[in-house]
Amino acid sequence: AASGSGEKVTKLVTVAVDVGRIRALPDASSPIKYKVVKGNRLPLLSTDGDWFQVFLGKGKTGWGHKSLFLPAE
């Protein structure tokens, strides 16, 4: 929802799989940094091909393949 103060509204993506692996880089061979669970809603920071960079809170970010998520809202 827009706040009315002119700030950019962040798109959210929802995890669609039971457990998703969030990686250090947008590459399937990149180390797994975090795991997310179905229903988590995460801010989408950027995209790189079929990879989504998401914000996990407390300054943590990582990359998940688009197949882990429902379409961005």
N, C-alpha and C positions, 0 to 999 in steps of 0.2 A: 504494500500500500504506500502511496506517495505521502510524504509528510507535509507537503506544501511549502517547504523551505527551499525548493529548487535543487535539492540534492539528488544525485543519481539513484534510481531505484535498482537494487541488485536483483538479478534473476536468481531463482532458487531451483535446485534440482533435487529430486527425491530418489533415494536409493530404492531400486526395484527388485534387488536380489537379496537372498537371506543374509549373505555376508559378502561384502565387496572389498577388494584389496586396493588401497590407495598407495601409489608408488612415488618414488622420489622424482622421476622424470617421465615424460609421456612416451614410454616404451615398455613393452611387455616383459623385457628382460631386466628392467630397472628394479632395484631392491624395493621390497614392500616396506612402507613406513608405518602405515596405520591400517586398521580395518574399520569398516562402517557396516551398519546393519539396516535391514529393510525398514523403510519408513523414515529414516533420517532425512532431514531437509537441510541442504547445504548451499551456501552462497556460491554461485559460479563466478570465478574470477576471470578466466580466459579459456580459450580453446586452442588446440593445436591438432588439426586434422580430426581424427576420431577420438581425441582425448580431451577431457575436461579438467581444468585446474580448479580445485575447490578449496574453500576455507573451512577448517575444522575447529576453529576457536583457539584462543590463547596463542595467537601468532603462528599456528601450524597450518601449512598448506600441503597439498599433494595432488597427484594426477590419477584420475580414474578413467577407464575406457567408457565411452558413451553407452555401451551396452549394459552398464551397471545401473543406469539411471532412467527414470521416466523422462519424457520431454520437458525441457525447461519451461518454467512459468513466467 
